[in-house]
Amino acid sequence: MSGLKTDLNLARPDDVYNAIVDAHKGLSPAQSEAMNAALVLLLANHVGDEAVIAEALAAARRAATKE
């Protein structure tokens, strides 16, 4: 891979967002956190590029800590 893709890369992003939200329905907060962790690890394994994963982690942390 040649770096983290940050431009929209989904044909139907709203459907993907809704699928993620729906997957959490009925889960306890702990189960939801566990599911998020599992999803992150599955997707990181799918990406398979440690440099891209590091870029994604940094970008996500910046987004989460932005005030």
mmCIF file of the N, C-alpha and C atoms, coordinates in Angstrom:
data_MODEL
# 
_entry.id   MODEL 
# 
loop_
_atom_site.group_PDB 
_atom_site.id 
_atom_site.type_symbol 
_atom_site.label_atom_id 
_atom_site.label_alt_id 
_atom_site.label_comp_id 
_atom_site.label_asym_id 
_atom_site.label_entity_id 
_atom_site.label_seq_id 
_atom_site.pdbx_PDB_ins_code 
_atom_site.Cartn_x 
_atom_site.Cartn_y 
_atom_site.Cartn_z 
_atom_site.occupancy 
_atom_site.B_iso_or_equiv 
_atom_site.pdbx_formal_charge 
_atom_site.auth_seq_id 
_atom_site.auth_comp_id 
_atom_site.auth_asym_id 
_atom_site.auth_atom_id 
_atom_site.pdbx_PDB_model_num 
ATOM 1   N N  . MET A 1 1  ? 0.836   -1.187 0.000  1.00 0.00 ? 1  MET A N  1 
ATOM 2   C CA . MET A 1 1  ? 0.000   0.000  0.000  1.00 0.00 ? 1  MET A CA 1 
ATOM 3   C C  . MET A 1 1  ? 0.873   1.240  0.000  1.00 0.00 ? 1  MET A C  1 
ATOM 4   N N  . SER A 1 2  ? 0.285   2.330  -0.379 1.00 0.00 ? 2  SER A N  1 
ATOM 5   C CA . SER A 1 2  ? 1.066   3.552  -0.514 1.00 0.00 ? 2  SER A CA 1 
ATOM 6   C C  . SER A 1 2  ? 0.626   4.640  0.445  1.00 0.00 ? 2  SER A C  1 
ATOM 7   N N  . GLY A 1 3  ? 0.123   4.298  1.568  1.00 0.00 ? 3  GLY A N  1 
ATOM 8   C CA . GLY A 1 3  ? -0.301  5.292  2.531  1.00 0.00 ? 3  GLY A CA 1 
ATOM 9   C C  . GLY A 1 3  ? -1.786  5.200  2.827  1.00 0.00 ? 3  GLY A C  1 
ATOM 10  N N  . LEU A 1 4  ? -2.164  5.852  3.878  1.00 0.00 ? 4  LEU A N  1 
ATOM 11  C CA . LEU A 1 4  ? -3.547  5.829  4.337  1.00 0.00 ? 4  LEU A CA 1 
ATOM 12  C C  . LEU A 1 4  ? -4.446  6.596  3.386  1.00 0.00 ? 4  LEU A C  1 
ATOM 13  N N  . LYS A 1 5  ? -5.526  5.961  2.958  1.00 0.00 ? 5  LYS A N  1 
ATOM 14  C CA . LYS A 1 5  ? -6.521  6.633  2.126  1.00 0.00 ? 5  LYS A CA 1 
ATOM 15  C C  . LYS A 1 5  ? -7.442  7.425  3.044  1.00 0.00 ? 5  LYS A C  1 
ATOM 16  N N  . THR A 1 6  ? -7.508  8.731  2.840  1.00 0.00 ? 6  THR A N  1 
ATOM 17  C CA . THR A 1 6  ? -8.395  9.547  3.660  1.00 0.00 ? 6  THR A CA 1 
ATOM 18  C C  . THR A 1 6  ? -9.540  10.150 2.851  1.00 0.00 ? 6  THR A C  1 
ATOM 19  N N  . ASP A 1 7  ? -9.470  10.035 1.539  1.00 0.00 ? 7  ASP A N  1 
ATOM 20  C CA . ASP A 1 7  ? -10.594 10.457 0.706  1.00 0.00 ? 7  ASP A CA 1 
ATOM 21  C C  . ASP A 1 7  ? -11.671 9.379  0.770  1.00 0.00 ? 7  ASP A C  1 
ATOM 22  N N  . LEU A 1 8  ? -12.914 9.771  0.586  1.00 0.00 ? 8  LEU A N  1 
ATOM 23  C CA . LEU A 1 8  ? -14.021 8.829  0.626  1.00 0.00 ? 8  LEU A CA 1 
ATOM 24  C C  . LEU A 1 8  ? -13.750 7.671  -0.333 1.00 0.00 ? 8  LEU A C  1 
ATOM 25  N N  . ASN A 1 9  ? -13.849 6.449  0.189  1.00 0.00 ? 9  ASN A N  1 
ATOM 26  C CA . ASN A 1 9  ? -13.521 5.255  -0.581 1.00 0.00 ? 9  ASN A CA 1 
ATOM 27  C C  . ASN A 1 9  ? -14.637 4.216  -0.491 1.00 0.00 ? 9  ASN A C  1 
ATOM 28  N N  . LEU A 1 10 ? -15.834 4.656  -0.128 1.00 0.00 ? 10 LEU A N  1 
ATOM 29  C CA . LEU A 1 10 ? -16.981 3.763  -0.014 1.00 0.00 ? 10 LEU A CA 1 
ATOM 30  C C  . LEU A 1 10 ? -18.076 4.221  -0.965 1.00 0.00 ? 10 LEU A C  1 
ATOM 31  N N  . ALA A 1 11 ? -18.668 3.267  -1.647 1.00 0.00 ? 11 ALA A N  1 
ATOM 32  C CA . ALA A 1 11 ? -19.753 3.606  -2.566 1.00 0.00 ? 11 ALA A CA 1 
ATOM 33  C C  . ALA A 1 11 ? -20.989 4.086  -1.797 1.00 0.00 ? 11 ALA A C  1 
ATOM 34  N N  . ARG A 1 12 ? -21.238 3.463  -0.648 1.00 0.00 ? 12 ARG A N  1 
ATOM 35  C CA . ARG A 1 12 ? -22.431 3.814  0.146  1.00 0.00 ? 12 ARG A CA 1 
ATOM 36  C C  . ARG A 1 12 ? -22.038 3.998  1.616  1.00 0.00 ? 12 ARG A C  1 
ATOM 37  N N  . PRO A 1 13 ? -21.358 5.103  1.933  1.00 0.00 ? 13 PRO A N  1 
ATOM 38  C CA . PRO A 1 13 ? -20.854 5.299  3.288  1.00 0.00 ? 13 PRO A CA 1 
ATOM 39  C C  . PRO A 1 13 ? -21.947 5.321  4.356  1.00 0.00 ? 13 PRO A C  1 
ATOM 40  N N  . ASP A 1 14 ? -23.115 5.864  4.035  1.00 0.00 ? 14 ASP A N  1 
ATOM 41  C CA . ASP A 1 14 ? -24.198 5.888  5.026  1.00 0.00 ? 14 ASP A CA 1 
ATOM 42  C C  . ASP A 1 14 ? -24.649 4.482  5.378  1.00 0.00 ? 14 ASP A C  1 
ATOM 43  N N  . ASP A 1 15 ? -24.680 3.598  4.403  1.00 0.00 ? 15 ASP A N  1 
ATOM 44  C CA . ASP A 1 15 ? -25.059 2.207  4.670  1.00 0.00 ? 15 ASP A CA 1 
ATOM 45  C C  . ASP A 1 15 ? -24.027 1.514  5.563  1.00 0.00 ? 15 ASP A C  1 
ATOM 46  N N  . VAL A 1 16 ? -22.755 1.795  5.318  1.00 0.00 ? 16 VAL A N  1 
ATOM 47  C CA . VAL A 1 16 ? -21.702 1.207  6.150  1.00 0.00 ? 16 VAL A CA 1 
ATOM 48  C C  . VAL A 1 16 ? -21.815 1.742  7.578  1.00 0.00 ? 16 VAL A C  1 
ATOM 49  N N  . TYR A 1 17 ? -22.002 3.040  7.711  1.00 0.00 ? 17 TYR A N  1 
ATOM 50  C CA . TYR A 1 17 ? -22.163 3.640  9.041  1.00 0.00 ? 17 TYR A CA 1 
ATOM 51  C C  . TYR A 1 17 ? -23.348 3.000  9.762  1.00 0.00 ? 17 TYR A C  1 
ATOM 52  N N  . ASN A 1 18 ? -24.473 2.887  9.077  1.00 0.00 ? 18 ASN A N  1 
ATOM 53  C CA . ASN A 1 18 ? -25.656 2.294  9.700  1.00 0.00 ? 18 ASN A CA 1 
ATOM 54  C C  . ASN A 1 18 ? -25.430 0.844  10.076 1.00 0.00 ? 18 ASN A C  1 
ATOM 55  N N  . ALA A 1 19 ? -24.693 0.101  9.278  1.00 0.00 ? 19 ALA A N  1 
ATOM 56  C CA . ALA A 1 19 ? -24.391 -1.299 9.601  1.00 0.00 ? 19 ALA A CA 1 
ATOM 57  C C  . ALA A 1 19 ? -23.548 -1.390 10.872 1.00 0.00 ? 19 ALA A C  1 
ATOM 58  N N  . ILE A 1 20 ? -22.602 -0.465 11.030 1.00 0.00 ? 20 ILE A N  1 
ATOM 59  C CA . ILE A 1 20 ? -21.776 -0.454 12.241 1.00 0.00 ? 20 ILE A CA 1 
ATOM 60  C C  . ILE A 1 20 ? -22.628 -0.124 13.455 1.00 0.00 ? 20 ILE A C  1 
ATOM 61  N N  . VAL A 1 21 ? -23.472 0.890  13.334 1.00 0.00 ? 21 VAL A N  1 
ATOM 62  C CA . VAL A 1 21 ? -24.352 1.265  14.452 1.00 0.00 ? 21 VAL A CA 1 
ATOM 63  C C  . VAL A 1 21 ? -25.297 0.117  14.790 1.00 0.00 ? 21 VAL A C  1 
ATOM 64  N N  . ASP A 1 22 ? -25.906 -0.487 13.774 1.00 0.00 ? 22 ASP A N  1 
ATOM 65  C CA . ASP A 1 22 ? -26.842 -1.591 14.001 1.00 0.00 ? 22 ASP A CA 1 
ATOM 66  C C  . ASP A 1 22 ? -26.174 -2.788 14.658 1.00 0.00 ? 22 ASP A C  1 
ATOM 67  N N  . ALA A 1 23 ? -24.916 -3.042 14.333 1.00 0.00 ? 23 ALA A N  1 
ATOM 68  C CA . ALA A 1 23 ? -24.198 -4.182 14.914 1.00 0.00 ? 23 ALA A CA 1 
ATOM 69  C C  . ALA A 1 23 ? -24.028 -4.034 16.427 1.00 0.00 ? 23 ALA A C  1 
ATOM 70  N N  . HIS A 1 24 ? -24.101 -2.804 16.927 1.00 0.00 ? 24 HIS A N  1 
ATOM 71  C CA . HIS A 1 24 ? -23.950 -2.554 18.361 1.00 0.00 ? 24 HIS A CA 1 
ATOM 72  C C  . HIS A 1 24 ? -25.270 -2.629 19.127 1.00 0.00 ? 24 HIS A C  1 
ATOM 73  N N  . LYS A 1 25 ? -26.379 -2.658 18.411 1.00 0.00 ? 25 LYS A N  1 
ATOM 74  C CA . LYS A 1 25 ? -27.681 -2.664 19.092 1.00 0.00 ? 25 LYS A CA 1 
ATOM 75  C C  . LYS A 1 25 ? -27.826 -3.909 19.957 1.00 0.00 ? 25 LYS A C  1 
ATOM 76  N N  . GLY A 1 26 ? -28.283 -3.682 21.186 1.00 0.00 ? 26 GLY A N  1 
ATOM 77  C CA . GLY A 1 26 ? -28.512 -4.774 22.114 1.00 0.00 ? 26 GLY A CA 1 
ATOM 78  C C  . GLY A 1 26 ? -27.279 -5.217 22.875 1.00 0.00 ? 26 GLY A C  1 
ATOM 79  N N  . LEU A 1 27 ? -26.140 -4.609 22.590 1.00 0.00 ? 27 LEU A N  1 
ATOM 80  C CA . LEU A 1 27 ? -24.918 -4.966 23.308 1.00 0.00 ? 27 LEU A CA 1 
ATOM 81  C C  . LEU A 1 27 ? -24.764 -4.091 24.549 1.00 0.00 ? 27 LEU A C  1 
ATOM 82  N N  . SER A 1 28 ? -24.182 -4.658 25.571 1.00 0.00 ? 28 SER A N  1 
ATOM 83  C CA . SER A 1 28 ? -23.834 -3.863 26.749 1.00 0.00 ? 28 SER A CA 1 
ATOM 84  C C  . SER A 1 28 ? -22.653 -2.972 26.370 1.00 0.00 ? 28 SER A C  1 
ATOM 85  N N  . PRO A 1 29 ? -22.363 -1.949 27.189 1.00 0.00 ? 29 PRO A N  1 
ATOM 86  C CA . PRO A 1 29 ? -21.188 -1.123 26.890 1.00 0.00 ? 29 PRO A CA 1 
ATOM 87  C C  . PRO A 1 29 ? -19.894 -1.948 26.786 1.00 0.00 ? 29 PRO A C  1 
ATOM 88  N N  . ALA A 1 30 ? -19.734 -2.916 27.651 1.00 0.00 ? 30 ALA A N  1 
ATOM 89  C CA . ALA A 1 30 ? -18.530 -3.762 27.606 1.00 0.00 ? 30 ALA A CA 1 
ATOM 90  C C  . ALA A 1 30 ? -18.497 -4.599 26.328 1.00 0.00 ? 30 ALA A C  1 
ATOM 91  N N  . GLN A 1 31 ? -19.647 -5.146 25.939 1.00 0.00 ? 31 GLN A N  1 
ATOM 92  C CA . GLN A 1 31 ? -19.704 -5.917 24.697 1.00 0.00 ? 31 GLN A CA 1 
ATOM 93  C C  . GLN A 1 31 ? -19.439 -5.025 23.484 1.00 0.00 ? 31 GLN A C  1 
ATOM 94  N N  . SER A 1 32 ? -19.950 -3.805 23.518 1.00 0.00 ? 32 SER A N  1 
ATOM 95  C CA . SER A 1 32 ? -19.729 -2.859 22.430 1.00 0.00 ? 32 SER A CA 1 
ATOM 96  C C  . SER A 1 32 ? -18.246 -2.523 22.304 1.00 0.00 ? 32 SER A C  1 
ATOM 97  N N  . GLU A 1 33 ? -17.584 -2.296 23.431 1.00 0.00 ? 33 GLU A N  1 
ATOM 98  C CA . GLU A 1 33 ? -16.135 -2.032 23.412 1.00 0.00 ? 33 GLU A CA 1 
ATOM 99  C C  . GLU A 1 33 ? -15.379 -3.236 22.874 1.00 0.00 ? 33 GLU A C  1 
ATOM 100 N N  . ALA A 1 34 ? -15.776 -4.438 23.295 1.00 0.00 ? 34 ALA A N  1 
ATOM 101 C CA . ALA A 1 34 ? -15.113 -5.649 22.820 1.00 0.00 ? 34 ALA A CA 1 
ATOM 102 C C  . ALA A 1 34 ? -15.318 -5.819 21.316 1.00 0.00 ? 34 ALA A C  1 
ATOM 103 N N  . MET A 1 35 ? -16.521 -5.507 20.843 1.00 0.00 ? 35 MET A N  1 
ATOM 104 C CA . MET A 1 35 ? -16.784 -5.612 19.415 1.00 0.00 ? 35 MET A CA 1 
ATOM 105 C C  . MET A 1 35 ? -15.942 -4.614 18.637 1.00 0.00 ? 35 MET A C  1 
ATOM 106 N N  . ASN A 1 36 ? -15.852 -3.377 19.136 1.00 0.00 ? 36 ASN A N  1 
ATOM 107 C CA . ASN A 1 36 ? -15.017 -2.372 18.473 1.00 0.00 ? 36 ASN A CA 1 
ATOM 108 C C  . ASN A 1 36 ? -13.562 -2.826 18.405 1.00 0.00 ? 36 ASN A C  1 
ATOM 109 N N  . ALA A 1 37 ? -13.053 -3.371 19.504 1.00 0.00 ? 37 ALA A N  1 
ATOM 110 C CA . ALA A 1 37 ? -11.672 -3.845 19.521 1.00 0.00 ? 37 ALA A CA 1 
ATOM 111 C C  . ALA A 1 37 ? -11.472 -4.977 18.515 1.00 0.00 ? 37 ALA A C  1 
ATOM 112 N N  . ALA A 1 38 ? -12.419 -5.914 18.468 1.00 0.00 ? 38 ALA A N  1 
ATOM 113 C CA . ALA A 1 38 ? -12.320 -7.023 17.522 1.00 0.00 ? 38 ALA A CA 1 
ATOM 114 C C  . ALA A 1 38 ? -12.371 -6.516 16.084 1.00 0.00 ? 38 ALA A C  1 
ATOM 115 N N  . LEU A 1 39 ? -13.253 -5.556 15.819 1.00 0.00 ? 39 LEU A N  1 
ATOM 116 C CA . LEU A 1 39 ? -13.370 -4.994 14.476 1.00 0.00 ? 39 LEU A CA 1 
ATOM 117 C C  . LEU A 1 39 ? -12.083 -4.298 14.058 1.00 0.00 ? 39 LEU A C  1 
ATOM 118 N N  . VAL A 1 40 ? -11.499 -3.524 14.959 1.00 0.00 ? 40 VAL A N  1 
ATOM 119 C CA . VAL A 1 40 ? -10.239 -2.836 14.664 1.00 0.00 ? 40 VAL A CA 1 
ATOM 120 C C  . VAL A 1 40 ? -9.150  -3.854 14.329 1.00 0.00 ? 40 VAL A C  1 
ATOM 121 N N  . LEU A 1 41 ? -9.038  -4.909 15.124 1.00 0.00 ? 41 LEU A N  1 
ATOM 122 C CA . LEU A 1 41 ? -8.001  -5.912 14.881 1.00 0.00 ? 41 LEU A CA 1 
ATOM 123 C C  . LEU A 1 41 ? -8.243  -6.670 13.581 1.00 0.00 ? 41 LEU A C  1 
ATOM 124 N N  . LEU A 1 42 ? -9.489  -6.997 13.287 1.00 0.00 ? 42 LEU A N  1 
ATOM 125 C CA . LEU A 1 42 ? -9.806  -7.674 12.030 1.00 0.00 ? 42 LEU A CA 1 
ATOM 126 C C  . LEU A 1 42 ? -9.457  -6.800 10.829 1.00 0.00 ? 42 LEU A C  1 
ATOM 127 N N  . LEU A 1 43 ? -9.829  -5.527 10.891 1.00 0.00 ? 43 LEU A N  1 
ATOM 128 C CA . LEU A 1 43 ? -9.534  -4.625 9.783  1.00 0.00 ? 43 LEU A CA 1 
ATOM 129 C C  . LEU A 1 43 ? -8.034  -4.341 9.664  1.00 0.00 ? 43 LEU A C  1 
ATOM 130 N N  . ALA A 1 44 ? -7.344  -4.231 10.797 1.00 0.00 ? 44 ALA A N  1 
ATOM 131 C CA . ALA A 1 44 ? -5.893  -4.031 10.761 1.00 0.00 ? 44 ALA A CA 1 
ATOM 132 C C  . ALA A 1 44 ? -5.217  -5.239 10.108 1.00 0.00 ? 44 ALA A C  1 
ATOM 133 N N  . ASN A 1 45 ? -5.668  -6.423 10.446 1.00 0.00 ? 45 ASN A N  1 
ATOM 134 C CA . ASN A 1 45 ? -5.119  -7.625 9.827  1.00 0.00 ? 45 ASN A CA 1 
ATOM 135 C C  . ASN A 1 45 ? -5.398  -7.622 8.324  1.00 0.00 ? 45 ASN A C  1 
ATOM 136 N N  . HIS A 1 46 ? -6.582  -7.191 7.936  1.00 0.00 ? 46 HIS A N  1 
ATOM 137 C CA . HIS A 1 46 ? -6.942  -7.135 6.522  1.00 0.00 ? 46 HIS A CA 1 
ATOM 138 C C  . HIS A 1 46 ? -6.055  -6.145 5.772  1.00 0.00 ? 46 HIS A C  1 
ATOM 139 N N  . VAL A 1 47 ? -5.812  -4.984 6.378  1.00 0.00 ? 47 VAL A N  1 
ATOM 140 C CA . VAL A 1 47 ? -4.946  -3.976 5.756  1.00 0.00 ? 47 VAL A CA 1 
ATOM 141 C C  . VAL A 1 47 ? -3.534  -4.550 5.610  1.00 0.00 ? 47 VAL A C  1 
ATOM 142 N N  . GLY A 1 48 ? -3.018  -5.121 6.687  1.00 0.00 ? 48 GLY A N  1 
ATOM 143 C CA . GLY A 1 48 ? -1.748  -5.822 6.634  1.00 0.00 ? 48 GLY A CA 1 
ATOM 144 C C  . GLY A 1 48 ? -0.504  -4.983 6.435  1.00 0.00 ? 48 GLY A C  1 
ATOM 145 N N  . ASP A 1 49 ? -0.617  -3.681 6.504  1.00 0.00 ? 49 ASP A N  1 
ATOM 146 C CA . ASP A 1 49 ? 0.529   -2.795 6.303  1.00 0.00 ? 49 ASP A CA 1 
ATOM 147 C C  . ASP A 1 49 ? 0.716   -1.978 7.580  1.00 0.00 ? 49 ASP A C  1 
ATOM 148 N N  . GLU A 1 50 ? 1.793   -2.292 8.307  1.00 0.00 ? 50 GLU A N  1 
ATOM 149 C CA . GLU A 1 50 ? 1.997   -1.653 9.611  1.00 0.00 ? 50 GLU A CA 1 
ATOM 150 C C  . GLU A 1 50 ? 2.138   -0.136 9.514  1.00 0.00 ? 50 GLU A C  1 
ATOM 151 N N  . ALA A 1 51 ? 2.731   0.362  8.448  1.00 0.00 ? 51 ALA A N  1 
ATOM 152 C CA . ALA A 1 51 ? 2.880   1.812  8.292  1.00 0.00 ? 51 ALA A CA 1 
ATOM 153 C C  . ALA A 1 51 ? 1.515   2.478  8.101  1.00 0.00 ? 51 ALA A C  1 
ATOM 154 N N  . VAL A 1 52 ? 0.650   1.865  7.318  1.00 0.00 ? 52 VAL A N  1 
ATOM 155 C CA . VAL A 1 52 ? -0.693  2.413  7.098  1.00 0.00 ? 52 VAL A CA 1 
ATOM 156 C C  . VAL A 1 52 ? -1.487  2.346  8.395  1.00 0.00 ? 52 VAL A C  1 
ATOM 157 N N  . ILE A 1 53 ? -1.353  1.262  9.136  1.00 0.00 ? 53 ILE A N  1 
ATOM 158 C CA . ILE A 1 53 ? -2.056  1.130  10.407 1.00 0.00 ? 53 ILE A CA 1 
ATOM 159 C C  . ILE A 1 53 ? -1.570  2.200  11.382 1.00 0.00 ? 53 ILE A C  1 
ATOM 160 N N  . ALA A 1 54 ? -0.277  2.466  11.405 1.00 0.00 ? 54 ALA A N  1 
ATOM 161 C CA . ALA A 1 54 ? 0.262   3.521  12.277 1.00 0.00 ? 54 ALA A CA 1 
ATOM 162 C C  . ALA A 1 54 ? -0.299  4.881  11.884 1.00 0.00 ? 54 ALA A C  1 
ATOM 163 N N  . GLU A 1 55 ? -0.402  5.148  10.589 1.00 0.00 ? 55 GLU A N  1 
ATOM 164 C CA . GLU A 1 55 ? -1.008  6.406  10.124 1.00 0.00 ? 55 GLU A CA 1 
ATOM 165 C C  . GLU A 1 55 ? -2.463  6.505  10.581 1.00 0.00 ? 55 GLU A C  1 
ATOM 166 N N  . ALA A 1 56 ? -3.191  5.406  10.449 1.00 0.00 ? 56 ALA A N  1 
ATOM 167 C CA . ALA A 1 56 ? -4.601  5.393  10.839 1.00 0.00 ? 56 ALA A CA 1 
ATOM 168 C C  . ALA A 1 56 ? -4.756  5.610  12.343 1.00 0.00 ? 56 ALA A C  1 
ATOM 169 N N  . LEU A 1 57 ? -3.903  4.977  13.127 1.00 0.00 ? 57 LEU A N  1 
ATOM 170 C CA . LEU A 1 57 ? -3.959  5.172  14.579 1.00 0.00 ? 57 LEU A CA 1 
ATOM 171 C C  . LEU A 1 57 ? -3.712  6.631  14.950 1.00 0.00 ? 57 LEU A C  1 
ATOM 172 N N  . ALA A 1 58 ? -2.713  7.236  14.331 1.00 0.00 ? 58 ALA A N  1 
ATOM 173 C CA . ALA A 1 58 ? -2.401  8.638  14.621 1.00 0.00 ? 58 ALA A CA 1 
ATOM 174 C C  . ALA A 1 58 ? -3.554  9.544  14.209 1.00 0.00 ? 58 ALA A C  1 
ATOM 175 N N  . ALA A 1 59 ? -4.130  9.295  13.038 1.00 0.00 ? 59 ALA A N  1 
ATOM 176 C CA . ALA A 1 59 ? -5.248  10.118 12.567 1.00 0.00 ? 59 ALA A CA 1 
ATOM 177 C C  . ALA A 1 59 ? -6.465  9.958  13.464 1.00 0.00 ? 59 ALA A C  1 
ATOM 178 N N  . ALA A 1 60 ? -6.749  8.728  13.880 1.00 0.00 ? 60 ALA A N  1 
ATOM 179 C CA . ALA A 1 60 ? -7.900  8.486  14.750 1.00 0.00 ? 60 ALA A CA 1 
ATOM 180 C C  . ALA A 1 60 ? -7.693  9.137  16.115 1.00 0.00 ? 60 ALA A C  1 
ATOM 181 N N  . ARG A 1 61 ? -6.475  9.071  16.628 1.00 0.00 ? 61 ARG A N  1 
ATOM 182 C CA . ARG A 1 61 ? -6.200  9.710  17.922 1.00 0.00 ? 61 ARG A CA 1 
ATOM 183 C C  . ARG A 1 61 ? -6.360  11.216 17.832 1.00 0.00 ? 61 ARG A C  1 
ATOM 184 N N  . ARG A 1 62 ? -5.863  11.810 16.743 1.00 0.00 ? 62 ARG A N  1 
ATOM 185 C CA . ARG A 1 62 ? -6.042  13.259 16.553 1.00 0.00 ? 62 ARG A CA 1 
ATOM 186 C C  . ARG A 1 62 ? -7.536  13.606 16.497 1.00 0.00 ? 62 ARG A C  1 
ATOM 187 N N  . ALA A 1 63 ? -8.297  12.810 15.774 1.00 0.00 ? 63 ALA A N  1 
ATOM 188 C CA . ALA A 1 63 ? -9.732  13.070 15.666 1.00 0.00 ? 63 ALA A CA 1 
ATOM 189 C C  . ALA A 1 63 ? -10.432 12.932 17.015 1.00 0.00 ? 63 ALA A C  1 
ATOM 190 N N  . ALA A 1 64 ? -10.005 11.969 17.807 1.00 0.00 ? 64 ALA A N  1 
ATOM 191 C CA . ALA A 1 64 ? -10.639 11.725 19.102 1.00 0.00 ? 64 ALA A CA 1 
ATOM 192 C C  . ALA A 1 64 ? -10.279 12.773 20.142 1.00 0.00 ? 64 ALA A C  1 
ATOM 193 N N  . THR A 1 65 ? -9.129  13.399 19.990 1.00 0.00 ? 65 THR A N  1 
ATOM 194 C CA . THR A 1 65 ? -8.671  14.357 21.015 1.00 0.00 ? 65 THR A CA 1 
ATOM 195 C C  . THR A 1 65 ? -8.840  15.799 20.573 1.00 0.00 ? 65 THR A C  1 
ATOM 196 N N  . LYS A 1 66 ? -9.413  16.001 19.392 1.00 0.00 ? 66 LYS A N  1 
ATOM 197 C CA . LYS A 1 66 ? -9.655  17.356 18.886 1.00 0.00 ? 66 LYS A CA 1 
ATOM 198 C C  . LYS A 1 66 ? -10.718 18.021 19.745 1.00 0.00 ? 66 LYS A C  1 
ATOM 199 N N  . GLU A 1 67 ? -10.456 19.244 20.146 1.00 0.00 ? 67 GLU A N  1 
ATOM 200 C CA . GLU A 1 67 ? -11.428 19.960 20.993 1.00 0.00 ? 67 GLU A CA 1 
ATOM 201 C C  . GLU A 1 67 ? -12.185 20.982 20.205 1.00 0.00 ? 67 GLU A C  1 
# 
